[in-house]
């Protein structure tokens, strides 16, 4: 794996990428709510969308536009998800791509669109039409942070990351922005992740690497076990690094794939860290499973358990809840072989409380903002991990009044 150099900034750290964010009046209070990412050169595109059977109009339009394998812009709004809005919703999503295309002087089919927010409410298109020229004028190489702010809903802070990796002797930059802190559970989450790179990638090669990177990052996080209707991951590769076009078996492919996975992993980590009402970020690692699939099933069951998550919030080392969550999973579990540790403090051995376990030390660990729970099933070599957070009273407060 090539060494990664982490950079300041986000998506506009990538050569040829401009971005911006403005307040269009979709959200109250004058907050930014309309974002645009634009590549000065046409780009290969890789996408992953929600697996939810209920899909927003922007997802349906973007799925159609992405079939060509190229794109040049992403237009995203926050405050209204344009989901369950019928023919009007589809018409509005298509109009947004058309208007943005005209202003950018590119075909509408080269524009992907995304929206997040309340379900079942039509977009305020008059406000969006009025704001789009201002948004295009706001595009700049320093506009990545404004775009990251404009896609936020219940996020408390913008999420962005960028890195550089050397591929076949040339420096390649990968940068991205993301949002989403609730309705977070694979596959994907109520989230956007927009990534750009100046790497040249062969036609058709970007789709698979995008799916794999999303699977190893955004499909390994959970806040509340719910799956959104608007999830959108987009990777634009504009080729300005002028490397030999990368494809699956080519030289430098592993370095590029590793860089993309590392970037998405950092953004996924930031999403869970900022989970609605979250005070703790916990990595649940399961090893010793009969298979990697079993390890993931077991880790997800623990990470999604409301009882485990409330114990994390209360700093209560209630290991019985972890055993319960393991046992209800579809993974093979032999309770007499299970071992559990919090960071390096072992709590459970052979499915029972370890003699001499230091509960005071465990509470100290659980008071830290980040820690790990490691579970060994003692059945094989399968290993995987999921990032989760605690479930707090604040989460209930936020979601109890989401539309009011």
C-alpha positions as CSV (number, residue, x, y, z in Angstrom):
1,X,0.0,0.0,0.0
2,X,1.4,3.4,-1.0
3,X,1.9,6.0,1.6
4,X,-0.9,8.5,1.9
5,X,-0.3,12.2,2.5
6,X,-3.4,13.8,4.2
7,X,-4.1,17.3,3.0
8,X,-6.0,20.3,4.2
9,X,-9.4,20.9,2.7
10,X,-11.8,18.6,0.9
11,X,-13.2,18.2,-2.6
12,X,-11.6,21.4,-4.0
13,X,-8.1,20.2,-3.0
14,X,-8.4,18.3,-6.3
15,X,-7.1,20.1,-9.4
16,X,-9.9,21.1,-11.8
17,X,-12.6,20.9,-9.2
18,X,-14.7,24.0,-8.2
19,X,-17.5,24.1,-5.6
20,X,-19.8,26.5,-3.9
21,X,-22.7,26.7,-1.5
22,X,-25.4,29.3,-1.0
23,X,-28.6,29.9,0.9
24,X,-31.6,29.5,-1.4
25,X,-34.3,29.6,1.3
26,X,-35.1,25.9,1.4
27,X,-34.1,25.8,5.0
28,X,-35.2,28.5,7.4
29,X,-32.8,31.0,9.1
30,X,-30.6,31.8,6.1
31,X,-28.5,28.7,6.3
32,X,-26.7,27.4,3.2
33,X,-28.8,24.8,1.5
34,X,-27.8,24.5,-2.1
35,X,-24.4,23.1,-3.1
36,X,-22.6,22.6,-6.5
37,X,-19.5,20.6,-7.4
38,X,-18.1,21.2,-10.9
39,X,-15.3,19.6,-12.8
40,X,-13.6,21.8,-15.4
41,X,-13.1,18.7,-17.5
42,X,-15.6,15.9,-18.2
43,X,-15.1,13.1,-15.7
44,X,-15.6,9.4,-15.4
45,X,-18.2,8.7,-12.7
46,X,-18.8,5.9,-10.2
47,X,-21.9,5.9,-8.1
48,X,-23.7,4.0,-5.3
49,X,-27.3,4.8,-4.3
50,X,-29.6,3.7,-1.6
51,X,-30.9,0.2,-1.5
52,X,-34.2,1.4,0.0
53,X,-37.2,0.4,-2.2
54,X,-38.5,3.9,-1.6
55,X,-36.2,6.2,-3.5
56,X,-36.2,10.0,-3.9
57,X,-36.8,11.6,-7.3
58,X,-33.1,12.9,-7.3
59,X,-31.8,9.4,-6.8
60,X,-33.9,8.1,-9.8
61,X,-32.8,10.9,-12.1
62,X,-29.1,10.5,-11.0
63,X,-29.2,6.8,-11.5
64,X,-30.3,7.4,-15.1
65,X,-27.7,10.1,-15.8
66,X,-24.9,8.0,-14.3
67,X,-25.5,5.2,-16.8
68,X,-23.4,7.0,-19.4
69,X,-20.3,6.6,-17.2
70,X,-19.4,10.3,-17.3
71,X,-20.5,13.4,-15.4
72,X,-19.3,16.9,-14.9
73,X,-21.4,18.4,-12.0
74,X,-23.3,17.5,-8.8
75,X,-26.1,19.7,-7.6
76,X,-27.3,19.0,-4.1
77,X,-29.9,20.6,-1.8
78,X,-30.7,20.2,1.9
79,X,-33.9,20.8,3.9
80,X,-36.2,18.9,1.6
81,X,-35.5,15.4,0.2
82,X,-37.9,15.5,-2.7
83,X,-39.0,11.9,-1.8
84,X,-42.6,10.7,-2.2
85,X,-43.5,13.7,-4.3
86,X,-44.8,11.9,-7.4
87,X,-44.5,13.2,-11.0
88,X,-43.9,16.7,-9.7
89,X,-40.8,15.5,-7.8
90,X,-39.3,13.9,-10.9
91,X,-40.1,17.0,-13.0
92,X,-38.4,19.2,-10.4
93,X,-35.3,17.0,-10.2
94,X,-34.9,16.9,-14.0
95,X,-35.4,20.7,-14.2
96,X,-32.6,21.2,-11.6
97,X,-30.2,19.3,-13.9
98,X,-31.4,21.2,-16.9
99,X,-31.0,24.7,-15.3
100,X,-27.6,23.8,-13.9
101,X,-26.5,22.4,-17.3
102,X,-27.5,25.6,-19.0
103,X,-25.7,27.8,-16.6
104,X,-22.5,25.6,-16.7
105,X,-22.9,25.1,-20.5
106,X,-22.9,21.3,-20.2
107,X,-25.6,18.8,-21.1
108,X,-28.2,18.2,-18.4
109,X,-27.3,14.5,-18.6
110,X,-23.9,15.4,-17.3
111,X,-25.4,16.8,-14.0
112,X,-26.2,14.6,-11.1
113,X,-28.7,15.8,-8.5
114,X,-29.2,15.0,-4.8
115,X,-31.6,16.2,-2.1
116,X,-31.8,15.6,1.6
117,X,-34.3,16.6,4.4
118,X,-37.9,16.1,5.1
119,X,-39.8,13.4,3.1
120,X,-43.1,14.1,1.3
121,X,-42.6,17.9,0.7
122,X,-42.2,19.4,-2.7
123,X,-39.0,21.4,-3.4
124,X,-39.5,25.2,-3.4
125,X,-38.5,25.5,-7.1
126,X,-39.0,29.3,-7.4
127,X,-36.3,29.8,-4.7
128,X,-34.0,27.2,-6.3
129,X,-34.4,28.8,-9.8
130,X,-33.5,32.2,-8.3
131,X,-30.5,30.9,-6.4
132,X,-28.9,28.9,-9.1
133,X,-27.2,31.7,-11.0
134,X,-25.7,33.0,-7.7
135,X,-24.5,29.5,-6.9
136,X,-22.7,29.1,-10.3
137,X,-21.1,32.5,-9.7
138,X,-19.9,31.3,-6.3
139,X,-18.0,28.4,-7.7
140,X,-14.3,28.6,-6.7
141,X,-11.3,26.4,-5.9
142,X,-11.8,27.5,-2.2
143,X,-15.6,26.6,-2.3
144,X,-15.4,23.1,-0.9
145,X,-16.1,24.1,2.7
146,X,-19.2,26.1,1.6
147,X,-20.5,23.1,-0.4
148,X,-19.9,20.9,2.7
149,X,-21.9,23.3,4.8
150,X,-24.8,23.5,2.3
151,X,-25.5,19.8,2.3
152,X,-25.8,19.6,6.1
153,X,-29.2,18.8,7.8
154,X,-28.9,17.8,11.5
155,X,-25.1,17.6,11.2
156,X,-23.4,19.9,13.7
157,X,-20.3,20.4,11.5
158,X,-19.2,20.0,7.9
159,X,-17.3,16.8,6.9
160,X,-14.4,17.0,4.4
161,X,-11.1,15.2,3.7
162,X,-8.4,15.1,1.1
163,X,-5.2,13.1,0.4
164,X,-2.5,12.6,-2.1
165,X,-1.0,9.3,-3.2
166,X,1.7,8.5,-5.7
167,X,0.5,6.3,-8.6
168,X,3.0,5.2,-11.2
169,X,5.3,8.1,-10.4
170,X,2.6,10.7,-10.5
171,X,0.9,12.4,-7.6
172,X,-2.8,11.9,-7.6
173,X,-5.2,13.8,-5.3
174,X,-8.5,12.5,-3.9
175,X,-10.8,14.8,-2.0
176,X,-14.4,14.7,-0.7
177,X,-17.2,16.0,1.3
178,X,-20.0,14.2,3.2
179,X,-23.1,14.7,5.3
180,X,-25.4,12.5,7.4
181,X,-25.7,11.9,11.1
182,X,-29.1,10.2,11.4
183,X,-31.1,7.5,9.6
184,X,-27.7,5.9,9.3
185,X,-27.5,2.1,8.7
186,X,-26.3,0.1,5.7
187,X,-26.7,-0.2,3.0
188,X,-25.5,3.3,3.0
189,X,-27.0,5.8,5.3
190,X,-29.0,9.1,5.1
191,X,-25.9,10.5,3.6
192,X,-24.2,12.1,0.7
193,X,-20.6,11.6,-0.1
194,X,-19.2,13.5,-3.1
195,X,-15.6,12.6,-4.0
196,X,-13.4,13.9,-6.8
197,X,-10.0,12.8,-8.1
198,X,-7.6,14.0,-10.8
199,X,-6.7,10.4,-11.5
200,X,-7.3,9.1,-15.1
201,X,-9.4,6.0,-14.8
202,X,-10.4,3.7,-17.7
203,X,-14.0,3.6,-18.9
204,X,-16.1,1.2,-16.7
205,X,-13.4,0.7,-14.1
206,X,-14.6,3.4,-11.6
207,X,-17.9,1.7,-10.8
208,X,-16.5,-1.4,-9.1
209,X,-13.9,0.4,-7.1
210,X,-16.5,3.0,-5.9
211,X,-18.8,0.2,-4.7
212,X,-16.0,-1.6,-2.9
213,X,-14.8,1.6,-1.2
214,X,-18.3,2.4,-0.1
215,X,-18.9,-1.1,1.2
216,X,-15.7,-1.0,3.3
217,X,-16.6,2.5,4.7
218,X,-20.2,3.7,4.6
219,X,-21.6,0.2,4.7
220,X,-19.7,-0.3,8.0
221,X,-21.4,2.5,10.0
222,X,-24.6,2.8,12.0
223,X,-26.2,5.5,14.1
224,X,-29.7,4.2,14.5
225,X,-30.3,1.2,12.3
226,X,-32.6,3.1,9.8
227,X,-31.9,3.3,6.1
228,X,-32.5,6.5,4.1
229,X,-34.3,7.0,0.8
230,X,-31.8,9.5,-0.5
231,X,-28.3,8.0,-0.1
232,X,-25.9,9.1,-2.8
233,X,-22.2,8.4,-3.3
234,X,-20.6,9.9,-6.3
235,X,-16.9,9.7,-7.4
236,X,-15.7,12.0,-10.3
237,X,-12.4,11.2,-11.9
238,X,-11.4,14.0,-14.3
239,X,-8.0,12.7,-15.4
240,X,-6.0,15.9,-15.0
241,X,-3.2,14.0,-13.3
242,X,-2.5,12.6,-16.8
243,X,-1.4,9.2,-15.5
244,X,-1.9,6.2,-17.7
245,X,-5.7,5.3,-17.4
246,X,-6.1,3.0,-14.4
247,X,-8.0,-0.3,-14.7
248,X,-8.5,-3.2,-12.3
249,X,-5.4,-5.2,-13.2
250,X,-3.1,-2.3,-14.1
251,X,0.0,-0.9,-12.3
252,X,-1.0,1.6,-9.6
253,X,-4.6,0.3,-9.3
254,X,-4.1,-1.0,-5.7
255,X,-2.7,2.4,-4.7
256,X,-5.7,4.2,-6.1
257,X,-8.2,1.8,-4.6
258,X,-6.5,2.0,-1.2
259,X,-6.5,5.8,-1.4
260,X,-10.2,6.0,-2.3
261,X,-11.0,3.5,0.5
262,X,-9.0,5.5,3.1
263,X,-10.7,8.8,2.1
264,X,-14.2,7.3,2.3
265,X,-13.2,5.6,5.6
266,X,-12.2,8.9,7.1
267,X,-15.5,10.6,6.0
268,X,-17.5,7.6,7.3
269,X,-15.7,8.0,10.7
270,X,-16.6,11.7,10.8
271,X,-20.3,10.9,10.2
272,X,-20.6,8.5,13.1
273,X,-18.6,10.8,15.3
274,X,-21.2,13.5,14.7
275,X,-24.2,11.1,15.0
276,X,-27.4,12.7,16.2
277,X,-27.0,13.2,19.9
278,X,-23.8,11.1,19.9
279,X,-21.3,11.4,22.7
280,X,-19.2,8.3,22.0
281,X,-17.7,6.8,18.9
282,X,-17.1,3.0,19.3
283,X,-15.5,0.6,16.9
284,X,-17.0,-2.9,17.2
285,X,-14.5,-5.5,16.0
286,X,-15.4,-9.2,15.7
287,X,-12.7,-11.7,15.1
288,X,-12.5,-15.4,15.4
289,X,-15.7,-15.8,13.4
290,X,-16.5,-18.8,11.2
291,X,-16.3,-16.5,8.2
292,X,-15.9,-12.8,7.4
293,X,-19.6,-12.7,6.6
294,X,-20.4,-14.0,10.1
295,X,-18.0,-11.4,11.6
296,X,-19.9,-8.6,9.9
297,X,-23.3,-10.0,10.9
298,X,-22.2,-10.3,14.6
299,X,-20.6,-6.8,14.6
300,X,-23.7,-5.2,13.1
301,X,-26.0,-6.9,15.6
302,X,-24.0,-5.5,18.5
303,X,-23.5,-2.1,16.9
304,X,-27.2,-1.7,16.1
305,X,-28.6,-2.9,19.5
306,X,-30.5,-0.1,21.2
307,X,-29.6,-1.7,24.6
308,X,-25.9,-1.8,23.8
309,X,-26.0,1.7,22.5
310,X,-27.8,3.0,25.6
311,X,-25.3,1.2,27.8
312,X,-22.5,3.0,25.9
313,X,-24.3,6.3,26.6
314,X,-24.6,5.5,30.3
315,X,-21.0,4.2,30.5
316,X,-22.4,0.9,31.8
317,X,-20.1,-2.1,31.1
318,X,-23.2,-4.3,30.8
319,X,-21.6,-7.1,28.8
320,X,-24.8,-9.2,29.0
321,X,-26.3,-6.9,26.4
322,X,-23.4,-7.7,24.0
323,X,-23.8,-11.4,24.5
324,X,-27.6,-11.0,23.8
325,X,-26.9,-9.1,20.6
326,X,-24.4,-11.7,19.4
327,X,-26.8,-14.5,20.1
328,X,-29.7,-13.0,18.2
329,X,-27.5,-12.4,15.1
330,X,-27.5,-14.7,12.1
331,X,-23.8,-15.5,12.8
332,X,-22.7,-18.8,14.3
333,X,-22.0,-18.2,18.0
334,X,-20.9,-20.7,20.7
335,X,-21.4,-18.8,24.0
336,X,-18.8,-20.8,25.8
337,X,-16.1,-19.6,23.4
338,X,-16.9,-15.8,23.4
339,X,-14.3,-13.3,24.7
340,X,-15.0,-9.6,25.0
341,X,-12.5,-6.7,25.7
342,X,-13.0,-2.9,25.9
343,X,-9.7,-1.5,24.4
344,X,-7.1,-3.7,26.1
345,X,-9.2,-4.5,29.2
346,X,-10.5,-8.0,29.0
347,X,-14.0,-8.4,30.4
348,X,-15.4,-11.7,29.3
349,X,-13.7,-15.1,28.7
350,X,-15.3,-18.3,27.7
351,X,-18.7,-16.6,27.7
352,X,-18.5,-15.5,31.4
353,X,-17.2,-12.6,33.4
354,X,-13.5,-12.8,33.6
355,X,-12.2,-13.4,37.1
356,X,-10.4,-10.2,38.2
357,X,-12.1,-8.0,35.6
358,X,-11.6,-4.4,36.6
359,X,-15.0,-2.7,36.2
360,X,-13.7,0.6,37.4
361,X,-11.1,0.6,34.6
362,X,-13.9,-0.3,32.1
363,X,-15.9,2.7,33.2
364,X,-12.9,4.9,32.7
365,X,-12.5,3.5,29.1
366,X,-16.3,4.0,28.5
367,X,-15.9,7.7,29.6
368,X,-13.5,8.3,26.7
369,X,-14.9,9.9,23.5
370,X,-13.6,7.0,21.4
371,X,-12.8,3.4,22.2
372,X,-13.1,-0.1,20.8
373,X,-15.1,-3.2,21.8
374,X,-13.3,-6.3,20.5
375,X,-15.2,-9.6,20.4
376,X,-13.5,-13.0,19.7
377,X,-16.0,-15.8,18.8
378,X,-13.3,-18.4,18.9
379,X,-14.6,-20.3,15.9
380,X,-12.4,-19.4,12.9
381,X,-10.4,-16.6,11.2
382,X,-13.3,-14.3,10.0
383,X,-12.9,-10.7,11.0
384,X,-14.7,-7.4,10.3
385,X,-15.7,-4.2,12.1
386,X,-18.5,-1.6,12.3
387,X,-18.4,1.9,13.7
388,X,-21.3,2.9,15.9
389,X,-22.2,5.5,18.5
390,X,-24.3,5.8,21.6
391,X,-28.0,6.4,21.7
392,X,-28.8,9.4,23.9
393,X,-31.8,11.4,25.0
394,X,-30.7,14.1,22.6
395,X,-31.3,11.7,19.7
396,X,-34.9,11.2,20.8
397,X,-35.3,15.0,21.1
398,X,-34.0,15.7,17.6
399,X,-36.1,13.1,15.9
400,X,-39.2,13.6,18.1
401,X,-39.6,17.1,16.5
402,X,-37.9,16.7,13.1
403,X,-40.8,18.1,11.1
404,X,-42.1,20.5,13.7
